[in-house]
């Protein structure tokens, strides 16, 4: 007989509800305990050198340089240039080198806009003014010293969009986290209900009757002698009865 999953889900709706609700609350708590961060996005344009380049070659060259820029900004050399270039940047960085690099990698994000020769640089910070200062300083350092990382004399890196600050915190993304918690909780609740309610997942067996061994009869030696004597008397009594007949 096939099992109806719909019946299982209807019967176990309370379990699914509580598991989903627990995941939803957990995702909300994890989102709220994280520091809220704003974003500041700036855009730079890469103009490769070489007057003999056609439009296609110039675009591909700009994209390649943009990809390199997206990796250069994560280096300690570039980090030092940015933090030393502007005294208004807060010293929030860890003294441990590994932790400092992770902080820097989480603070900035670079995205190459293919087909345009431009790169978007986004900075995340809990302080609005610091996010704007960092984004502006990064674009300024790239404009002045970016060509030194590539050894291309005529390379130009220009900030074409000043830092645009987000109106509201973008990290953590509470709506996305809550949606993911709701989805994962629902899937977990359904899976748990089916696994614990499906007959194939249970141990189904008919209970076997327990056989109780009959206790062995134990006789005392006196009982055995008395039994033998009684049998002999019965035989003698029967013998006398037949003789009289």
Secondary structure by P-SEA (a helix, b strand, c coil): ccccaaaaaaaaaaaaaaaaaaaaaaaaaaaaacbbbbbbbbbbbbbbccccccaaaaaaaaaaaaaaaaaaaacaaaaaaaaaacccccccccccaaaaaaaaaaabbbbbbccccbbbbbbbbccaaaaaaaaaaaaaaaacccccccccccbbbbbcccbbbbccccccaaaaaaaaaaaaaaaaaaaaaaaaccccccccccccbbbbccccccccaaaaaaaaaaaaaaaaaaaaaaaac
